[in-house]
Amino acid sequence: MTSAESQYFALLRAALWDTPVAIDGAIDWQRVMSLAQFHANSVLVSDVALRLPNEQQPDADLRLQMQYTMRTNLFRQLNLKQILLSAVKLLREHDIEPVLLKGFSLALLYPNPSLRQFGDIDLFVGLDRFHEACALMRTLPGGYNWGGEVDAGHHYNIEFGEYPMEIHRVSTDVDDPAEYAIYSQIEHDGLVEHRQQVDFDGFEVTIPSKEFMVFFTFFHAWHHFLTTGVGWRQISDMAMTLHAYYGQLDTDKLRRWLADMHLMQPWQTFGWLMVNCLGLPEAEMPFYDAACRRRAQRLYRRIMEEGNFKRKSSCKEHKLRKVGIERKFYSFVLIFVDFFRIAKVFPGIAFRRMKVMFHLSLKKNSKKIDFFVHEWINCVFLQRQMCENKH
């Protein structure tokens, strides 16, 4: 961990736990704020920075940028909140009870909810009345500027000017059909059977069960690590969720969900980072395993290199240029690229994921290629395992 990284985490911990910060020596503000922006928590870091002693604060120009960032985030949050409340009221008038996912539901768990950065609104409505809910959103009153709509598979994107909303038929994508069957049961438990209502500035909103909040926040971050890159904002969300629900969780249920989805190893690895980098008390991290330090350090370097959505822009840019056979070939190559990327931290999971993605991407008449690559993958994986056993 570099000096600037240590300073960044000291400021981030102070923001997450609302505690004083003590940093000796000069702060490398350019590098610290670059990290904060890269990991989508510059508002949290800015708030702490502006409360430091005068001699440790950044220069005047950077202070103005921090104040502007905080005001912009607050303005965005207020506008998104108005759209959210209008959407929930309209859906309830038609007997549809939406479940608030991600952003706003997580912000409520922070010491100062206004300091969590926001992108969009996520509402889960389920499969049965999904199309009706989407149609209702297009009639929202209030003079919002209609931007457009896109069916993205597991959710529908609706934009009100610069303020997007996602209406979810399912909470997230799961590539493996066998794992999706398990996940759908977890989803039903957390979003239908045991969902909860909370106060949202005097307005009742429905959010997932406590166990699903914890599991889904981790699962969402894990999905981003596998695909587009994960940042410390999402890992901070995990820490805040675990802290808020400490002593209230059915840990047997959580353990079963993680085991059924083959996610205990990633859970413990992310948990090491939350305890040792973000300051989450060890007692508040279920199934904490200090022995996964080496794997967690490899994950740490991967996170610091990729950041929040870092990989997404480059992958999309190249994919948009590909058509027909060329595009399919490029997608096929990305599977191999991701295999080696993930295998540096989680070799077993990388192997299993590659087999799933490979079989999903091939056509039925590609049996020879299927056999050849399947054997090649097995050889690579066995070689990797032999190297690890030696060490």
C-alpha positions in Angstrom: 0.0 0.0 0.0 1.5 3.3 -1.1 1.5 6.5 1.1 -1.3 8.1 -0.9 -3.4 4.9 -0.6 -2.9 4.9 3.1 -4.0 8.5 3.3 -7.0 7.7 1.1 -8.2 4.9 3.3 -7.6 7.0 6.5 -10.0 9.7 5.1 -12.5 7.1 3.8 -12.6 5.3 7.2 -13.2 8.6 8.9 -16.2 9.2 6.6 -17.6 5.8 7.0 -17.5 5.6 10.8 -17.9 9.4 11.4 -14.6 9.5 13.4 -11.7 11.9 13.6 -8.9 11.4 11.2 -5.2 11.7 12.1 -2.7 11.8 9.2 0.9 12.7 9.9 2.8 14.8 7.3 1.7 16.3 4.0 -1.2 14.8 2.2 -0.8 14.0 -1.5 -4.2 15.5 -2.4 -4.0 15.1 -6.2 -3.3 11.4 -5.8 -5.8 10.9 -3.0 -8.7 12.6 -4.9 -7.8 10.8 -8.0 -8.3 7.5 -6.1 -11.5 8.8 -4.6 -12.9 9.6 -8.0 -11.7 6.3 -9.5 -13.6 4.4 -6.8 -16.7 6.6 -6.8 -16.5 8.0 -3.2 -15.1 11.4 -3.8 -18.0 13.1 -1.9 -17.2 11.1 1.3 -13.5 11.9 1.1 -14.2 15.6 0.3 -16.4 16.0 3.3 -13.7 14.8 5.6 -11.0 16.8 3.8 -12.9 20.0 4.3 -13.1 19.4 8.0 -9.3 18.9 8.5 -7.1 21.5 10.2 -6.3 24.4 7.9 -2.7 23.4 7.5 -3.7 19.9 6.1 -6.5 21.0 3.8 -6.0 21.0 0.0 -5.3 24.3 -1.9 -8.1 26.7 -2.7 -8.8 25.4 -6.2 -9.2 21.8 -5.0 -11.4 22.9 -2.1 -13.7 24.6 -4.6 -13.9 21.5 -6.7 -14.7 19.4 -3.6 -17.5 21.8 -2.6 -18.9 21.7 -6.1 -18.8 17.9 -6.1 -20.7 17.8 -2.8 -23.3 20.3 -4.0 -23.8 18.5 -7.3 -24.3 15.2 -5.5 -26.8 16.7 -3.1 -28.7 18.3 -6.0 -28.8 15.0 -7.9 -29.9 13.1 -4.8 -32.8 15.5 -4.2 -34.0 15.3 -7.8 -33.7 11.5 -7.8 -35.6 11.4 -4.5 -38.5 13.3 -6.0 -38.7 11.0 -9.0 -38.5 8.0 -6.6 -41.4 9.2 -4.4 -43.5 9.9 -7.5 -42.8 6.5 -8.9 -43.6 4.6 -5.7 -46.9 6.5 -5.2 -48.0 5.8 -8.8 -47.2 2.1 -8.6 -49.0 1.8 -5.2 -52.1 3.4 -6.7 -52.1 0.4 -9.1 -51.4 -2.2 -6.3 -47.8 -2.7 -7.3 -45.4 -2.6 -4.4 -41.9 -1.8 -5.6 -38.8 -2.9 -3.6 -36.0 -0.3 -3.5 -32.7 -1.8 -4.4 -29.1 -0.6 -4.1 -28.4 3.2 -4.1 -31.0 4.8 -1.9 -31.6 1.7 0.3 -27.9 1.6 1.1 -27.5 5.3 1.6 -29.9 5.1 4.6 -27.3 3.0 6.3 -24.5 5.6 6.1 -23.8 8.1 9.0 -24.7 10.9 6.5 -26.9 9.5 3.7 -26.4 12.6 1.5 -22.6 11.8 1.1 -23.1 8.5 -0.7 -22.8 9.1 -4.5 -25.8 8.3 -6.6 -26.2 7.1 -10.2 -29.8 6.0 -10.6 -32.9 4.6 -9.1 -33.4 0.8 -8.9 -36.9 -0.6 -8.3 -37.8 -4.3 -8.2 -41.3 -5.2 -9.3 -41.0 -8.8 -10.3 -42.1 -10.7 -13.4 -45.9 -10.7 -13.1 -46.5 -7.0 -13.5 -43.2 -5.9 -14.9 -44.6 -4.6 -18.3 -47.5 -2.8 -16.5 -45.0 -1.1 -14.2 -42.8 0.1 -17.1 -45.9 1.5 -18.8 -46.9 3.4 -15.7 -43.4 4.9 -15.4 -43.9 6.5 -18.8 -46.9 8.4 -17.5 -45.1 9.9 -14.4 -46.4 13.4 -13.7 -44.2 16.3 -12.7 -42.8 17.6 -15.9 -39.7 15.3 -16.1 -37.9 15.4 -19.3 -38.4 12.1 -21.1 -35.1 10.7 -22.2 -35.6 7.2 -23.6 -35.9 3.6 -22.7 -33.9 0.4 -23.3 -34.7 -3.2 -22.4 -31.5 -4.4 -20.8 -32.6 -8.0 -20.0 -33.1 -8.2 -16.2 -34.3 -4.6 -16.0 -35.8 -1.8 -18.1 -33.9 1.5 -18.4 -36.0 4.6 -18.3 -34.4 8.1 -18.3 -35.8 11.3 -17.1 -33.3 13.7 -18.6 -30.1 13.0 -16.8 -31.8 10.9 -14.1 -32.1 7.2 -15.0 -34.4 4.7 -13.4 -34.1 0.9 -13.7 -37.3 -1.2 -13.3 -36.2 -4.7 -12.4 -38.0 -7.9 -13.4 -35.2 -9.7 -11.6 -32.6 -8.2 -9.3 -29.6 -9.1 -11.4 -28.2 -11.4 -14.1 -26.9 -14.8 -13.2 -25.1 -16.5 -16.1 -25.1 -20.1 -14.9 -28.6 -21.6 -15.4 -28.1 -23.9 -12.4 -27.0 -21.0 -10.2 -29.8 -18.9 -11.4 -32.3 -21.6 -10.2 -30.8 -21.3 -6.7 -30.5 -17.5 -6.9 -34.2 -17.1 -7.8 -35.1 -18.9 -4.5 -32.9 -16.5 -2.6 -34.4 -13.6 -4.4 -37.9 -14.7 -3.6 -37.0 -15.1 0.1 -35.5 -11.6 0.3 -37.6 -9.5 -2.0 -41.1 -11.1 -1.6 -41.4 -13.2 1.6 -39.4 -11.2 4.1 -39.0 -7.7 2.7 -39.2 -4.9 5.1 -40.5 -1.3 5.3 -38.4 1.6 6.4 -38.9 5.3 6.9 -37.5 7.5 4.1 -37.8 11.1 5.2 -41.4 10.6 6.4 -42.4 8.3 3.6 -42.5 4.5 3.9 -40.6 2.6 1.3 -40.1 -1.2 0.9 -36.5 -2.6 0.9 -35.2 -6.2 0.9 -34.9 -8.3 4.0 -31.8 -7.7 6.1 -30.1 -11.0 5.0 -30.8 -10.2 1.3 -29.5 -6.6 1.7 -26.2 -8.1 3.0 -26.1 -10.9 0.4 -27.2 -8.8 -2.6 -24.8 -5.9 -1.8 -21.9 -8.4 -1.8 -23.3 -10.3 -4.8 -23.6 -7.1 -6.8 -20.0 -6.1 -6.0 -18.9 -9.6 -6.9 -20.7 -9.5 -10.2 -19.0 -6.2 -11.0 -15.6 -7.7 -10.1 -16.2 -10.5 -12.6 -17.4 -8.2 -15.4 -16.8 -4.4 -15.3 -14.6 -3.8 -12.3 -15.5 -3.1 -8.7 -14.6 0.1 -6.7 -14.4 0.9 -3.0 -17.8 2.5 -3.1 -19.4 -0.9 -3.5 -17.2 -2.5 -0.8 -18.0 0.4 1.5 -21.7 -0.4 0.9 -21.0 -3.9 2.1 -19.3 -2.7 5.2 -22.1 -0.2 6.0 -24.7 -2.9 5.5 -23.0 -5.4 7.8 -22.4 -2.7 10.5 -26.0 -1.5 10.4 -27.4 -5.1 10.7 -24.9 -6.4 13.2 -26.6 -8.8 15.6 -29.8 -8.8 13.6 -28.9 -11.3 10.8 -29.9 -14.9 10.4 -26.3 -16.1 9.8 -27.3 -19.7 9.2 -29.5 -18.5 6.3 -26.6 -16.3 5.0 -24.1 -19.2 5.3 -26.5 -21.4 3.3 -27.0 -18.9 0.6 -23.2 -18.3 0.2 -22.5 -22.1 0.2 -25.3 -22.8 -2.3 -23.9 -20.2 -4.7 -20.3 -21.3 -4.1 -19.4 -17.9 -2.8 -17.9 -18.4 0.6 -14.3 -18.0 -0.6 -15.0 -14.6 -2.3 -17.1 -13.5 0.7 -14.3 -14.1 3.1 -11.7 -12.5 0.8 -13.8 -9.3 0.4 -14.4 -9.5 4.2 -10.7 -9.4 4.9 -10.5 -6.1 2.9 -13.5 -4.6 4.8 -11.9 -5.4 8.1 -8.3 -4.5 7.3 -8.7 -1.6 4.8 -12.1 -0.1 5.8 -12.0 -0.7 9.5 -15.1 -2.9 9.8 -14.9 -4.5 13.3 -13.9 -8.2 12.9 -16.9 -9.2 15.1 -19.3 -7.7 12.6 -17.9 -9.7 9.6 -19.7 -13.1 9.5 -17.4 -16.0 8.8 -14.3 -13.8 8.9 -11.1 -15.7 7.9 -7.8 -14.0 8.6 -6.0 -16.9 6.8 -7.1 -15.5 3.4 -4.7 -12.5 3.6 -2.6 -13.4 0.6 -5.6 -13.9 -1.7 -7.1 -10.7 -0.3 -3.9 -8.8 -1.2 -4.1 -10.0 -4.7 -7.8 -8.9 -4.9 -6.7 -5.5 -3.4 -4.3 -4.9 -6.3 -6.9 -5.9 -8.8 -9.4 -3.5 -7.3 -6.9 -0.6 -7.2 -6.0 -1.2 -10.8 -9.6 -1.5 -12.2 -11.7 0.7 -10.0 -15.4 1.4 -10.3 -16.7 0.3 -13.8 -13.1 0.9 -15.1 -13.2 -2.1 -17.5 -16.7 -1.4 -18.8 -16.0 1.5 -21.1 -13.1 -0.1 -23.0 -15.0 -3.4 -23.4 -18.1 -1.7 -24.7 -16.2 0.5 -27.1 -14.6 -2.5 -28.8 -17.7 -4.5 -28.8 -19.8 -1.9 -30.6 -17.3 -2.1 -33.5 -17.8 -5.8 -33.9 -20.6 -7.3 -36.1 -21.6 -10.8 -37.1 -18.8 -13.4 -36.9 -16.2 -10.8 -35.8 -18.3 -9.8 -32.8 -18.9 -13.3 -31.7 -15.2 -14.0 -32.0 -14.3 -11.0 -29.9 -16.8 -12.1 -27.2 -15.2 -15.5 -27.3 -11.7 -13.9 -26.8 -13.0 -11.8 -23.9 -14.0 -15.1 -22.1 -10.3 -16.2 -22.2 -9.1 -12.7 -21.1 -11.5 -12.7 -18.1 -10.4 -16.3 -17.2 -6.8 -15.3 -16.7 -7.8 -12.0 -15.0 -10.0 -13.7 -12.4 -7.7 -16.8 -12.0 -5.0 -14.6 -10.5 -7.2 -14.3 -7.5 -9.8 -17.1 -7.7 -8.5 -19.9 -10.0 -11.2 -22.4 -9.2 -14.0 -19.9 -9.7 -12.4 -18.6 -12.9 -12.3 -22.2 -14.3 -15.9 -22.9 -13.5 -17.1 -19.5 -14.9 -15.1 -19.9 -18.1 -16.7 -23.3 -18.8 -20.2 -21.8 -18.2 -19.5 -18.7 -20.4 -17.9 -20.8 -23.1 -20.8 -23.2 -23.4 -23.3 -20.3 -23.5 -21.4 -18.6 -26.3 -20.9 -21.5 -28.6 -23.4 -22.6 -31.2 -24.8 -26.2 -31.3 -22.6 -27.2 -34.3 -19.3 -26.2 -32.7 -18.6 -29.6 -31.1 -15.0 -29.9 -32.3 -14.1 -26.5 -31.0 -16.0 -27.2 -27.8 -14.0 -30.4 -27.2 -10.6 -28.8 -28.1 -11.1 -25.7 -25.8 -12.6 -27.8 -23.0 -9.5 -30.0 -23.0 -7.2 -26.9 -23.2 -9.0 -25.3 -20.2 -8.6 -28.5 -18.2 -4.9 -28.5 -18.9 -4.5 -24.8 -17.9 -6.4 -25.3 -14.7 -4.5 -28.5 -13.7 -1.2 -26.7 -14.4 -2.3 -23.8 -12.2 -3.3 -26.1 -9.4 0.0 -27.9 -9.5 1.9 -24.6 -9.3 -0.2 -23.5 -6.3 0.3 -26.8 -4.5 4.1 -26.4 -4.9 3.9 -23.0 -3.2 
